[in-house]
Amino acid sequence: MDSLKELFKIGCGPSSSHTMGPERAAKRFKTETENAHSYRVELYGSLAATGKGHLTDWIIEETLKPKKTEIVWMPEFIHEYHTNGMKFEALDENGNLIKDWLVFSVGGGTIKELSDKRNGSGRTYTLSKMDDIIKWCKENNKELWEYVEHCEGKEIWNHLKDILDTMNDAVSRGIKKDGVLPGKLRYPRKAKEIYDKIDKKKNYLVITKKIFAYALAVSEENSSAGTIVTAPTCGAAGVIPGLLRALIEEYELDETTSLRALAVAGLIGNLIKENATISGAEAGCQAEIGSACSMAAGMAVYILGGTIDQIEYAAEMGMEHHLGMTCDPVGGYVQIPCIERNAIVAVRALNTADYALSTNGEHTISFDQVVITMKETGSDMCSSYKETSTGGLAKYYDKFLKD
């Protein structure tokens, strides 16, 4: 598996696959074609279907400036490697092709070429199954975060410190802003409103509302192209920082514990990315919000003093109860149902952790099994429910507006 540095990335929203990935690809192609007079970029599948709402064309044009760029939308063409395909073409002053490049944004801001393996290309982690990692930890009397340090080296903590700081900054910015988010939906910001109404007396509703406010804050920052962390994607970026910030305040967690909790969450996300997908365009929102819930639930169990078996159970439940969830962003914006979904799922992750902690960690379906199930469910899912905005809520909301 790859390093956690390839999972937790810092960048601008609103979409890791539709904004951050294309931006990284455009930057790379630009450095390789400095003599180009202009560019032409074909966008395929989901990139074309919801690219407008995700600012795909805008980020590519901005990155390739000052050269002129023509964007060609081809939603009907879905490449077998991945639906989020794009072809960059560098042209001379006569419009002749100098160089072209077919590249794919496979989720979480990661880009791959046809020659790249979809899975198994990273060498940071030698083990790629949760069962094997748990076995290693028990044999060596180690915790999951220690396995991360064993594979990544101590320098991973510097990266996770940057991740933690960026998450907290996004929360702090988001709970201070009001107004509406960019786009035709004119979706109102709600994080500040909820945060301002919190009764500071300690009780269940206080931490719940804090989680709501903090998760909304990050999701709203993401939707307005603010700086956030892919956790594991932009569309699900509010779950982990929303829950973690609330737990830090509730339990007065020190930085070391917070960083180790992020390592546990990252390891869970890495396993999902390696053995299935974190791309909503490939497997629906189960791959994004389901992964985030799985990561956050395992993280919370660690923070609350659970065992490795209880962490695994929480991670399994976090995904199990999101199997089949569709990705149907209204108008192609990462707003409806994405923003509310982050807030609800952040609280659900805590409830999932609480459930796992109420058991001894024994259960029937393993985390590894539910990850493979998610992958298979995504393969069977109709394309209209995989970030194309042609089905589900997106379809009926658009119909309502037309009527």
C-alpha positions as a Python dict, from the first residue, in 0.01 Angstrom:
ca = {
    (1, 'M'): (0, 0, 0),
    (2, 'D'): (94, 362, -50),
    (3, 'S'): (199, 602, 224),
    (4, 'L'): (-64, 789, 422),
    (5, 'K'): (76, 1095, 248),
    (6, 'E'): (-111, 974, -61),
    (7, 'L'): (-435, 941, 135),
    (8, 'F'): (-438, 1253, 352),
    (9, 'K'): (-370, 1536, 108),
    (10, 'I'): (-403, 1910, 162),
    (11, 'G'): (-573, 2099, -119),
    (12, 'C'): (-870, 2303, -230),
    (13, 'G'): (-1222, 2167, -273),
    (14, 'P'): (-1480, 2097, -380),
    (15, 'S'): (-1379, 1753, -512),
    (16, 'S'): (-1068, 1543, -474),
    (17, 'S'): (-1142, 1344, -791),
    (18, 'H'): (-1295, 1624, -998),
    (19, 'T'): (-1087, 1922, -881),
    (20, 'M'): (-766, 1817, -707),
    (21, 'G'): (-689, 1528, -942),
    (22, 'P'): (-735, 1731, -1262),
    (23, 'E'): (-530, 2014, -1110),
    (24, 'R'): (-240, 1778, -1036),
    (25, 'A'): (-263, 1633, -1386),
    (26, 'A'): (-272, 1977, -1548),
    (27, 'K'): (32, 2094, -1351),
    (28, 'R'): (230, 1791, -1457),
    (29, 'F'): (133, 1819, -1824),
    (30, 'K'): (210, 2190, -1826),
    (31, 'T'): (567, 2134, -1706),
    (32, 'E'): (617, 1872, -1980),
    (33, 'T'): (482, 2092, -2261),
    (34, 'E'): (619, 2438, -2197),
    (35, 'N'): (648, 2501, -2573),
    (36, 'A'): (274, 2451, -2632),
    (37, 'H'): (77, 2734, -2791),
    (38, 'S'): (-259, 2612, -2658),
    (39, 'Y'): (-427, 2310, -2502),
    (40, 'R'): (-727, 2088, -2561),
    (41, 'V'): (-860, 1868, -2283),
    (42, 'E'): (-1119, 1594, -2325),
    (43, 'L'): (-1315, 1502, -2010),
    (44, 'Y'): (-1477, 1159, -1996),
    (45, 'G'): (-1748, 986, -1795),
    (46, 'S'): (-1820, 1131, -1451),
    (47, 'L'): (-1562, 1407, -1494),
    (48, 'A'): (-1769, 1539, -1782),
    (49, 'A'): (-2109, 1462, -1627),
    (50, 'T'): (-2055, 1668, -1311),
    (51, 'G'): (-1744, 1864, -1398),
    (52, 'K'): (-1917, 2203, -1413),
    (53, 'G'): (-2048, 2178, -1058),
    (54, 'H'): (-1714, 2047, -936),
    (55, 'L'): (-1513, 2326, -1108),
    (56, 'T'): (-1319, 2075, -1320),
    (57, 'D'): (-1301, 2301, -1625),
    (58, 'W'): (-1219, 2606, -1415),
    (59, 'I'): (-927, 2445, -1231),
    (60, 'I'): (-778, 2306, -1553),
    (61, 'E'): (-805, 2640, -1732),
    (62, 'E'): (-660, 2825, -1433),
    (63, 'T'): (-370, 2581, -1406),
    (64, 'L'): (-281, 2594, -1775),
    (65, 'K'): (-294, 2973, -1798),
    (66, 'P'): (-182, 3190, -1969),
    (67, 'K'): (-220, 2942, -2254),
    (68, 'K'): (-570, 2909, -2399),
    (69, 'T'): (-747, 2582, -2319),
    (70, 'E'): (-1044, 2422, -2495),
    (71, 'I'): (-1251, 2187, -2279),
    (72, 'V'): (-1439, 1906, -2456),
    (73, 'W'): (-1714, 1736, -2256),
    (74, 'M'): (-1764, 1366, -2331),
    (75, 'P'): (-1985, 1217, -2053),
    (76, 'E'): (-2098, 933, -2277),
    (77, 'F'): (-1746, 786, -2300),
    (78, 'I'): (-1648, 576, -1997),
    (79, 'H'): (-1301, 425, -2008),
    (80, 'E'): (-1271, 74, -1869),
    (81, 'Y'): (-973, 173, -1652),
    (82, 'H'): (-1178, 434, -1460),
    (83, 'T'): (-1472, 658, -1536),
    (84, 'N'): (-1278, 974, -1440),
    (85, 'G'): (-1064, 984, -1751),
    (86, 'M'): (-917, 1288, -1925),
    (87, 'K'): (-690, 1340, -2223),
    (88, 'F'): (-462, 1642, -2240),
    (89, 'E'): (-344, 1764, -2581),
    (90, 'A'): (-70, 2022, -2634),
    (91, 'L'): (-102, 2209, -2965),
    (92, 'D'): (131, 2432, -3167),
    (93, 'E'): (35, 2768, -3320),
    (94, 'N'): (-120, 2589, -3620),
    (95, 'G'): (-332, 2360, -3403),
    (96, 'N'): (-113, 2056, -3468),
    (97, 'L'): (-71, 1802, -3192),
    (98, 'I'): (263, 1817, -3007),
    (99, 'K'): (187, 1572, -2730),
    (100, 'D'): (-110, 1403, -2567),
    (101, 'W'): (-159, 1228, -2235),
    (102, 'L'): (-438, 1002, -2113),
    (103, 'V'): (-470, 1015, -1734),
    (104, 'F'): (-726, 916, -1472),
    (105, 'S'): (-835, 1074, -1144),
    (106, 'V'): (-910, 765, -937),
    (107, 'G'): (-1021, 926, -611),
    (108, 'G'): (-869, 1120, -323),
    (109, 'G'): (-672, 1341, -561),
    (110, 'T'): (-464, 1049, -690),
    (111, 'I'): (-390, 1035, -1063),
    (112, 'K'): (-287, 726, -1257),
    (113, 'E'): (-192, 629, -1612),
    (114, 'L'): (-290, 317, -1804),
    (115, 'S'): (50, 165, -1724),
    (116, 'D'): (-8, 207, -1349),
    (117, 'K'): (-159, -71, -1142),
    (118, 'R'): (-488, 29, -984),
    (119, 'N'): (-384, -145, -663),
    (120, 'G'): (-68, -284, -511),
    (121, 'S'): (168, -28, -661),
    (122, 'G'): (279, 128, -332),
    (123, 'R'): (552, -33, -123),
    (124, 'T'): (525, 158, 203),
    (125, 'Y'): (314, -112, 366),
    (126, 'T'): (394, -479, 314),
    (127, 'L'): (61, -596, 456),
    (128, 'S'): (-265, -499, 283),
    (129, 'K'): (-532, -682, 485),
    (130, 'M'): (-664, -579, 825),
    (131, 'D'): (-656, -939, 951),
    (132, 'D'): (-286, -965, 868),
    (133, 'I'): (-207, -631, 1031),
    (134, 'I'): (-394, -725, 1348),
    (135, 'K'): (-205, -1055, 1357),
    (136, 'W'): (128, -868, 1324),
    (137, 'C'): (29, -626, 1600),
    (138, 'K'): (-67, -905, 1840),
    (139, 'E'): (247, -1106, 1766),
    (140, 'N'): (465, -799, 1824),
    (141, 'N'): (261, -650, 2109),
    (142, 'K'): (201, -334, 1910),
    (143, 'E'): (-93, -101, 1844),
    (144, 'L'): (-219, -2, 1500),
    (145, 'W'): (-54, 339, 1513),
    (146, 'E'): (276, 165, 1590),
    (147, 'Y'): (237, -42, 1274),
    (148, 'V'): (196, 284, 1081),
    (149, 'E'): (515, 421, 1236),
    (150, 'H'): (692, 90, 1168),
    (151, 'C'): (612, 116, 796),
    (152, 'E'): (628, 492, 743),
    (153, 'G'): (907, 591, 979),
    (154, 'K'): (889, 863, 1244),
    (155, 'E'): (868, 1133, 976),
    (156, 'I'): (501, 1043, 922),
    (157, 'W'): (418, 1237, 1238),
    (158, 'N'): (532, 1563, 1078),
    (159, 'H'): (292, 1503, 790),
    (160, 'L'): (7, 1412, 1024),
    (161, 'K'): (78, 1727, 1226),
    (162, 'D'): (25, 1932, 909),
    (163, 'I'): (-293, 1734, 842),
    (164, 'L'): (-426, 1794, 1193),
    (165, 'D'): (-348, 2166, 1175),
    (166, 'T'): (-518, 2199, 836),
    (167, 'M'): (-827, 2014, 959),
    (168, 'N'): (-853, 2238, 1265),
    (169, 'D'): (-799, 2552, 1057),
    (170, 'A'): (-1084, 2449, 826),
    (171, 'V'): (-1314, 2399, 1126),
    (172, 'S'): (-1216, 2734, 1277),
    (173, 'R'): (-1276, 2921, 951),
    (174, 'G'): (-1601, 2747, 874),
    (175, 'I'): (-1778, 2811, 1206),
    (176, 'K'): (-1725, 3187, 1164),
    (177, 'K'): (-1883, 3225, 820),
    (178, 'D'): (-2242, 3274, 715),
    (179, 'G'): (-2418, 3354, 388),
    (180, 'V'): (-2462, 3119, 93),
    (181, 'L'): (-2222, 2888, -85),
    (182, 'P'): (-2114, 2942, -447),
    (183, 'G'): (-2336, 2794, -719),
    (184, 'K'): (-2687, 2805, -854),
    (185, 'L'): (-2836, 2623, -555),
    (186, 'R'): (-2758, 2917, -324),
    (187, 'Y'): (-2712, 2666, -43),
    (188, 'P'): (-2696, 2843, 298),
    (189, 'R'): (-2407, 2792, 536),
    (190, 'K'): (-2531, 2634, 862),
    (191, 'A'): (-2219, 2560, 1067),
    (192, 'K'): (-2202, 2901, 1238),
    (193, 'E'): (-2574, 2902, 1313),
    (194, 'I'): (-2556, 2562, 1485),
    (195, 'Y'): (-2234, 2644, 1669),
    (196, 'D'): (-2370, 2973, 1802),
    (197, 'K'): (-2672, 2796, 1949),
    (198, 'I'): (-2474, 2539, 2148),
    (199, 'D'): (-2543, 2540, 2521),
    (200, 'K'): (-2195, 2494, 2664),
    (201, 'K'): (-2313, 2272, 2951),
    (202, 'K'): (-2161, 1927, 2909),
    (203, 'N'): (-2415, 1672, 2791),
    (204, 'Y'): (-2476, 1444, 2495),
    (205, 'L'): (-2647, 1714, 2288),
    (206, 'V'): (-2352, 1949, 2327),
    (207, 'I'): (-2098, 1709, 2177),
    (208, 'T'): (-2350, 1606, 1911),
    (209, 'K'): (-2410, 1965, 1805),
    (210, 'K'): (-2037, 2035, 1813),
    (211, 'I'): (-1982, 1744, 1577),
    (212, 'F'): (-2261, 1874, 1353),
    (213, 'A'): (-2115, 2225, 1348),
    (214, 'Y'): (-1754, 2119, 1296),
    (215, 'A'): (-1832, 1868, 1021),
    (216, 'L'): (-2054, 2123, 846),
    (217, 'A'): (-1781, 2387, 879),
    (218, 'V'): (-1527, 2175, 691),
    (219, 'S'): (-1778, 2057, 431),
    (220, 'E'): (-1887, 2415, 367),
    (221, 'E'): (-1524, 2523, 334),
    (222, 'N'): (-1475, 2241, 85),
    (223, 'S'): (-1779, 2340, -118),
    (224, 'S'): (-1652, 2698, -142),
    (225, 'A'): (-1311, 2579, -270),
    (226, 'G'): (-1142, 2634, 67),
    (227, 'T'): (-834, 2447, 186),
    (228, 'I'): (-919, 2111, 339),
    (229, 'V'): (-781, 1758, 378),
    (230, 'T'): (-894, 1461, 172),
    (231, 'A'): (-1022, 1227, 442),
    (232, 'P'): (-1034, 1019, 237),
    (233, 'T'): (-1192, 1250, -26),
    (234, 'C'): (-1313, 1608, -47),
    (235, 'G'): (-1677, 1501, -58),
    (236, 'A'): (-1633, 1325, 278),
    (237, 'A'): (-1379, 1570, 420),
    (238, 'G'): (-1592, 1687, 712),
    (239, 'V'): (-1645, 1359, 897),
    (240, 'I'): (-1305, 1297, 1056),
    (241, 'P'): (-1211, 1657, 1144),
    (242, 'G'): (-1564, 1721, 1274),
    (243, 'L'): (-1556, 1425, 1509),
    (244, 'L'): (-1189, 1461, 1605),
    (245, 'R'): (-1218, 1831, 1693),
    (246, 'A'): (-1518, 1756, 1918),
    (247, 'L'): (-1339, 1468, 2090),
    (248, 'I'): (-1024, 1677, 2140),
    (249, 'E'): (-1233, 1938, 2322),
    (250, 'E'): (-1450, 1690, 2513),
    (251, 'Y'): (-1162, 1477, 2643),
    (252, 'E'): (-887, 1741, 2637),
    (253, 'L'): (-675, 1521, 2412),
    (254, 'D'): (-309, 1602, 2371),
    (255, 'E'): (-149, 1633, 2030),
    (256, 'T'): (24, 1295, 2047),
    (257, 'T'): (-305, 1112, 2102),
    (258, 'S'): (-471, 1310, 1823),
    (259, 'L'): (-194, 1226, 1577),
    (260, 'R'): (-203, 857, 1667),
    (261, 'A'): (-580, 862, 1618),
    (262, 'L'): (-529, 1007, 1271),
    (263, 'A'): (-278, 731, 1196),
    (264, 'V'): (-537, 469, 1289),
    (265, 'A'): (-798, 639, 1070),
    (266, 'G'): (-550, 666, 784),
    (267, 'L'): (-457, 300, 802),
    (268, 'I'): (-825, 204, 773),
    (269, 'G'): (-873, 437, 478),
    (270, 'N'): (-561, 305, 309),
    (271, 'L'): (-691, -51, 332),
    (272, 'I'): (-1019, 53, 169),
    (273, 'K'): (-836, 242, -104),
    (274, 'E'): (-606, -53, -169),
    (275, 'N'): (-865, -331, -171),
    (276, 'A'): (-1167, -147, -313),
    (277, 'T'): (-1198, 224, -399),
    (278, 'I'): (-1262, 563, -241),
    (279, 'S'): (-1403, 707, -564),
    (280, 'G'): (-1770, 805, -567),
    (281, 'A'): (-1761, 800, -946),
    (282, 'E'): (-1656, 437, -934),
    (283, 'A'): (-1864, 295, -647),
    (284, 'G'): (-2109, 557, -524),
    (285, 'C'): (-2102, 745, -196),
    (286, 'Q'): (-2045, 423, 0),
    (287, 'A'): (-1686, 456, -121),
    (288, 'E'): (-1656, 811, 13),
    (289, 'I'): (-1883, 868, 312),
    (290, 'G'): (-1881, 498, 399),
    (291, 'S'): (-1502, 501, 405),
    (292, 'A'): (-1498, 819, 612),
    (293, 'C'): (-1740, 667, 866),
    (294, 'S'): (-1528, 354, 886),
    (295, 'M'): (-1213, 558, 942),
    (296, 'A'): (-1375, 791, 1196),
    (297, 'A'): (-1538, 509, 1393),
    (298, 'G'): (-1208, 322, 1427),
    (299, 'M'): (-1037, 647, 1522),
    (300, 'A'): (-1294, 715, 1794),
    (301, 'V'): (-1258, 365, 1941),
    (302, 'Y'): (-882, 422, 1970),
    (303, 'I'): (-935, 758, 2140),
    (304, 'L'): (-1185, 607, 2384),
    (305, 'G'): (-944, 331, 2484),
    (306, 'G'): (-1074, 38, 2281),
    (307, 'T'): (-884, -273, 2178),
    (308, 'I'): (-760, -354, 1829),
    (309, 'D'): (-1050, -596, 1786),
    (310, 'Q'): (-1299, -325, 1880),
    (311, 'I'): (-1133, -83, 1636),
    (312, 'E'): (-1169, -341, 1360),
    (313, 'Y'): (-1533, -400, 1453),
    (314, 'A'): (-1615, -29, 1444),
    (315, 'A'): (-1440, 11, 1109),
    (316, 'E'): (-1638, -284, 972),
    (317, 'M'): (-1971, -144, 1093),
    (318, 'G'): (-1890, 201, 961),
    (319, 'M'): (-1875, 59, 609),
    (320, 'E'): (-2137, -215, 648),
    (321, 'H'): (-2419, 26, 721),
    (322, 'H'): (-2342, 244, 421),
    (323, 'L'): (-2330, -34, 162),
    (324, 'G'): (-2515, 69, -152),
    (325, 'M'): (-2524, 442, -72),
    (326, 'T'): (-2557, 641, -392),
    (327, 'C'): (-2360, 944, -507),
    (328, 'D'): (-2618, 1179, -659),
    (329, 'P'): (-2505, 1540, -606),
    (330, 'V'): (-2779, 1784, -705),
    (331, 'G'): (-2665, 1997, -998),
    (332, 'G'): (-2320, 1839, -974),
    (333, 'Y'): (-2237, 2052, -669),
    (334, 'V'): (-2079, 1902, -358),
    (335, 'Q'): (-2364, 2046, -151),
    (336, 'I'): (-2688, 1845, -157),
    (337, 'P'): (-2686, 1584, -3),
    (338, 'C'): (-2311, 1590, 61),
    (339, 'I'): (-2283, 1859, 328),
    (340, 'E'): (-2559, 1734, 559),
    (341, 'R'): (-2441, 1379, 502),
    (342, 'N'): (-2099, 1465, 648),
    (343, 'A'): (-2256, 1601, 967),
    (344, 'I'): (-2493, 1307, 1016),
    (345, 'V'): (-2225, 1048, 946),
    (346, 'A'): (-1974, 1211, 1183),
    (347, 'V'): (-2220, 1155, 1468),
    (348, 'R'): (-2300, 807, 1336),
    (349, 'A'): (-1929, 725, 1353),
    (350, 'L'): (-1925, 810, 1724),
    (351, 'N'): (-2236, 597, 1782),
    (352, 'T'): (-2070, 314, 1591),
    (353, 'A'): (-1762, 342, 1810),
    (354, 'D'): (-1980, 341, 2122),
    (355, 'Y'): (-2154, 25, 2001),
    (356, 'A'): (-1824, -151, 1933),
    (357, 'L'): (-1695, -50, 2277),
    (358, 'S'): (-2006, -207, 2430),
    (359, 'T'): (-1892, -546, 2298),
    (360, 'N'): (-1580, -757, 2326),
    (361, 'G'): (-1507, -697, 1959),
    (362, 'E'): (-1624, -1035, 1836),
    (363, 'H'): (-1848, -1031, 1528),
    (364, 'T'): (-1929, -1229, 1214),
    (365, 'I'): (-1837, -1017, 912),
    (366, 'S'): (-1477, -897, 907),
    (367, 'F'): (-1356, -555, 794),
    (368, 'D'): (-1170, -715, 502),
    (369, 'Q'): (-1488, -891, 390),
    (370, 'V'): (-1704, -578, 403),
    (371, 'V'): (-1448, -384, 198),
    (372, 'I'): (-1462, -644, -80),
    (373, 'T'): (-1843, -638, -55),
    (374, 'M'): (-1840, -262, -104),
    (375, 'K'): (-1624, -300, -413),
    (376, 'E'): (-1858, -560, -562),
    (377, 'T'): (-2164, -350, -475),
    (378, 'G'): (-2008, -54, -653),
    (379, 'S'): (-1944, -264, -963),
    (380, 'D'): (-2309, -370, -970),
    (381, 'M'): (-2443, -19, -911),
    (382, 'C'): (-2619, 166, -1193),
    (383, 'S'): (-2402, 444, -1339),
    (384, 'S'): (-2670, 707, -1267),
    (385, 'Y'): (-2593, 661, -896),
    (386, 'K'): (-2218, 706, -932),
    (387, 'E'): (-2150, 1082, -940),
    (388, 'T'): (-2316, 1150, -1274),
    (389, 'S'): (-2610, 1351, -1133),
    (390, 'T'): (-2848, 1163, -1364),
    (391, 'G'): (-3034, 968, -1094),
    (392, 'G'): (-3157, 979, -736),
    (393, 'L'): (-3191, 1317, -565),
    (394, 'A'): (-3019, 1495, -853),
    (395, 'K'): (-3278, 1366, -1100),
    (396, 'Y'): (-3587, 1455, -898),
    (397, 'Y'): (-3463, 1791, -778),
    (398, 'D'): (-3393, 1895, -1135),
    (399, 'K'): (-3738, 1765, -1236),
    (400, 'F'): (-3898, 1968, -958),
    (401, 'L'): (-3726, 2286, -1076),
    (402, 'K'): (-3839, 2228, -1436),
    (403, 'D'): (-4199, 2162, -1328),
}
